[in-house]
Amino acid sequence: MWKTIIRRFLILIPQLLVLSILLFILAYFMPGDALRGRMAPGVNPALYQELRERYGLNDPLHIQYLNWLGAILQGDFGTSHTHQGRPVTAVIGDRIGNTLRLSFVATIITYLIAIPLGILAAKFKGRVIDKTIMIYTFVALSTPTLILGLFNILFFSLNLGLFPSGLAVDVMADRAGGMTRFLSQMHHLILPAMTMAFLGTVGIIYYLRNEIIDNDSSDFVTTARSKGVPENKVYTRHILRNALLPVAGSFGAIIAVLFTGSIFIETVFTYQGMGELFITSIRGRDFPVAFTLTMFYAVLTALSFLLTDIILTIIDPRIRIK
């Protein structure tokens, strides 16, 4: 297994290199640049060209890329053009905690909802409960993130006043610090986390329901029943245990999906996380921040699928990743 992990990391290097080249080319051919966005409309063209020359924006594309890559390899991710020239790592560091909390809570809620519903749907296959749960999954699958987010803000925030409609923490609570700030942060993330969980339960419910139904008619379950094993033990030790295998194995993939999905959720709820920062950095042509976040999401996705393979090998020693 260790050889596989090392091999995956080595394969990740050329993948990230190709991704960085594609991102740099796309940014190069986008209209405008970060320097133009920071200057007044009536600025002297000669001054603009002088600044472009000073910052290396007039260099050939491959020279700009090599200079940027060399700085990255030295741990310098650049400075943010839209955050008063702060280092990119500091700008992202201010937001990463909010996204981690949001994704963690959304993951917990997702599994707490999906696993019981998947078990109920399989246990009462073809009955009213199963059909109701399937309708829920169809609605969740067909509902756009933007529409659901706006509906939740309108209903739970503006009409009922149960949750805040934006931001990651109240300003006064943030200044107070301590438990006051933590409770405010948790209050602000409940609604976006519930929205993410509602959309993220579909795959788990489908997988678990189908796996339970398939295992119920398998040979080893039939053998166990023929030997007189009590039905509750057959269900828990044979059917449910094997059905939960792909669900547990998908844990890493679920994390990646929630992290990348938080980009849209954070934008809708104006939640101050990495996703909202990613969108604002693209709008403001803040390429150092956008590049760094894109590479982060790429690494996270690759590591999440590797984590999925590792979890499967731990749960079931019969599985070996090659």
N, C-alpha and C positions, 0 to 999 in steps of 0.2 A: 504493500500500500504506500509506503514511503517513497518508493521509486515513482509511483504514479503521481504523487503530490509534487515531487520535484520536477517531473516531466511536464506537468500542467503549468507550473510556474515558468519553466523555460519556454514553453509554447506561448505563454502570455506576452513575453517580451516582443517578438515580431508582430503580434496582433496589435499591441499598443502602439508600436512604431508606425504601422500602416494607418491606424486610426488617427494618429497625430498628424501625419502627412495630409490625409484627407481633410481634416479639420482646418489645417493651415491654408490649404488651397481654397476651401470654401470661404474662409474669412478674407482671404486676399482678394477674391473677386466680388465680394459683397459691396454694394454701393456705399460710399462714404468710408470714414475711418474713425478711430477713437479720438484722434487729434482734432478732426473737424468738429466732432460733437462737443468738445470742450471749449471751442473758440466762438466768439461772437460772430453773427452773420456778416458784419461789415469789416472784418479784420483785413489788414493789409495782405494781399496775396504774397508779397515778397517775404513777409514775416512767417506766413504759413509754410512756404517752401523751405525757409531756413530751419524751421522747427522739424519739418519732415526729414531734412538732411541730418539734423543733430540726432534724432531718435532712430535713424537707420531705416526709415520708411521708404526711402528712394532706392535702397539696395535691391538687387535681384531677389526673386522669390526664394531661391535655394540658400542664398546667404542669410536672409532673414530667418529662415527655418533653422539653419545650423546654429545661428546665434541664440535663438530661442531654446533649442534643444540642449545646447551647451549649458545655458543658465539653469535649465530644469535639472540636469544631471548633477549640478552643483548644489541643488536644494533651493535655488532661487526661482520661485514661481512668478516673480514680477510684482508689480504694484497695481492696485485697482485705480482706474481712471475716474470712476464715479464715486469713490469713497475717500476723497481727500488724499489720494496717493498712499493709502495704507497698504501694507503687504497683503498679498492675496491670502496667505495662510491665516493672517489675523482676521480678515473679513469673513472667511469661511468658518474659522473657529468660533466666531460670535453666533453663527447660525446652526452649526452641526448638532449642538445639544438639543435644540428645539426639534430638529428632524428626527434625531434618535429617540426622543421621548414619544413623538407622534407615531413613528413606525413601530416602536415596542408595544405601545398601548393598542394600536390598530391590529397588530399580530395576535395579541392575547384575545381581543374581542372577536377577531375572525375565527379562531379555533374554538372559542367558547360557544359561538353560534353555529358554526358549520358542522362540528362533529356530532352534537346531539341531533341536529336536523337530518344529517346523512343517515344516522342510525335509525331514526324514526321513519324516514322515507323508505328504507330497505325493509324494516320490520313489518310495516303496514303497506307493502307494495300493492298498488292498484286500488287502495282504499282512499277515503276522503283526505286523511292526513298526508298520504304520499302525493296526491294530486295538488293539495294546497301548497306543499313545499316545492313541488315542481313549478307551480305558477309563480311562487316567490323567486325561484332561480331564473325563470324566463324574464320576469320584470327586472331583476338585478342585472341580467346579462344585456338587456336591450336599453337600459337607461344610461344616457351619456353622463359622464362625470360632471360636466358643467351644469347640466339641468338639475341633477340631484343635489349638487352643492348649493345652487341658488334656491332651490325649493326648501332645503333644510334651514338656510339662513332666513328665508322669508317666514317660515312656519315656527321654528323653534327659537329663533333670535328676535325677530321683529314683532311677531304676533304674540307668542307666549312669553318671551323675555327670559327663557330658561338659560340660555348660553350667550356668550359674547358673539358678535358677528364678524370679528376680525382681530388681528394681532395675536401675539403669543403670550402676552402678559400685560396686565394693567400697569400704567406708568407709575402710579403711586405705590403699588405693590412691589414693582421692580426696585424702586428706591428704598423701600422698607427692608427688602431682603429677607433671608431666613425662611421660616415656614410660611409666612405671608406670601412671599413670592412664589414658593413651590405650589401652594394651593391655587393661586391665581393661574399659574402655568397649566396645572391639571384641569382647571375649569375651562380654559381656553381651548385645550386640545381635544376635549371629549367629543364635540360636534364634528370636527374634521376626521377624528379617528373613527367614529361611528359611520361616517360616510365612506371612508376607505374600507372598513370592514364589510359593509353592506355589499360593496362591489367585489370584494375579495373572497367571499364565501362560496361563490358559484362553483368554481373548480373543485374545491374540497368536497362539497356536498355530492357532486356528480361522481367523483372518484370513489368516495366511501360507499355510496349507495350501490353502485355497480359492482364493486368488489365484494360487498356483503352478499349480494344476490348471486354472483358467480360462485363464491365459496360455499354457499348454502347447498348447491347441487354438485359439489365436487366429490371425488371418490373417497378422499380421506374422511370427509364429514359423514358420508353414507356408511363407511366402515365403522366409525365411532358410534353411530346410532344403532347399527346392527349388533354391536357388542353390549348394548344396554347402558351406554353412558348417558347420564341425565342431560336433558335438553339445555338447561342453563349452562352446564359445563361445556357442552358442545358449542354453544353460541359464544361464550366468552373465551375459551381456550383455543378453539379451532377457527371458527368463522371470523369473529371480531379481531382476534390477534393478527391473523393473516391479512385481513382487510385494511387494518391500520398501517400496514407496512408502507404502501405508496404514499399515504397521507403524511406519515412521519418523514419519509424520504423527501417529500416536496417542501420541507420546512425552509431549506436554503433558498429555493426558487421563490417561495412566498415572500421572504424577506426582500429579495431583489425587486420583485414586482411592487411591493409596497413602497420601497424607497424611490423607485422611478415613478410610480404612480403619485407619490406625494408632490411631484412637480405641479400637476394640475390642481390637486386639492389645495395646496398651499397658495397657489395663485388665486383661486376662487375665494378662499377665506382670508386672503391677505395675511396668511400665517407666516411669520418671519423665520422661515427655515431655508435650507439649501435649495429647495425647489423654487421658491419664490425669488431667491437670489439669482438662480440660473436664468429665469425668464427676464428679470430686470437687467441682468448683465448683457443679454443678447440685444435687448431693446436699446441699451445705452452704448452698444459697441464696446463693451468692457471685455475684450477678448481674453486677457489673462485669467480673469475669473471664470469665464465661460469654458475656456480650454481645460482649466484645472478641474472643474466640476464634471465635465464630460469624461475626462480620463478617470476620475474617481468612480463614476457610475459604471464605466466599463470594467474596471478592476473589481468592483463590488459584484457585478453580474457574474464574472468568471469565478470568483471565489465562492459565490453562493451555490453554483452548480457543483463545484468541487465538494463543498460542505454537504450537499445532498448525497453524493456518492459515499462519502465517509460515514454519514449517519446510517445509510442502508447497510453498510458492511458491519457496523456495530450492532444494529438491531438483529440482523440475520447473518450469522457467520458463513452461511452457505453461499452468500453473494460475494463475489470478488470483482473488484474493478481492475481492468486490464488496460 
